[in-house]
Amino acid sequence: MANGYYVQPTIFEGTNDMRVFQEEIFGPVLAVTTFKDDEEAMALANDIIWSWCWRLDA
């Protein structure tokens, strides 16, 4: 953009041990991982120091 900085929206696919999953990133960033069931999803969510956790019930 002509009047400032612009960072393209970025999607990271990976695992919970990656830095992008453990730290808060300011910007248009989404970190995505997979899990087998609700129990594994909760274990992954609870395995990070800081988190905002959101769940959509089907």
N, C-alpha and C positions, 0 to 999 in steps of 0.2 A: 504494500500500500504506500502511496506517495507521502502520507503524513505521519508515518510511524512504523513500528515494527509489526510484523504479522507472522505468526507461526501456523503452519498448516495443521489442522486437526490430525492427531496421530493415534492409532490403535496398536497396542502391544499385546501380543499373545504369548503366554509363557507360563511359568510356574511360580509358586509362592516364595521361592528363595531368591527371586530376582529383585533387585533394588526398587524397581518401579512398583512392585507390589508391597513393599515395606515402608515406603516414604510417601509423603504427600507431595504431589506435583501440581504446581499452579500453571494452568494452561489448558488448551483443548486436547486433553489426553485421556484415553480410556484403556485400562488394563483388564484383559479378559483371560480367564482360565477355565478349565473344565473340572467337573467332579462327577463321581459315580452316583451319589445319593445325598440326601439331606444331611446325614451324619458326617460325611466327608466335607460337605460344604461348610458346615459349622466348625469343623476342626480347622479348615483353611482360614476361615474368618477370624477364629480365635488365636491363630498362630502369628498374628502381626501385632506390632506395638501400638500403632494408632490406626483407627479405622472408622469409616462411615459404612455401615452395612445396611443394605436394602434387599428386601426379598419380595418377589411377586408370587403370591399364591395362585396356583392355576385353578 
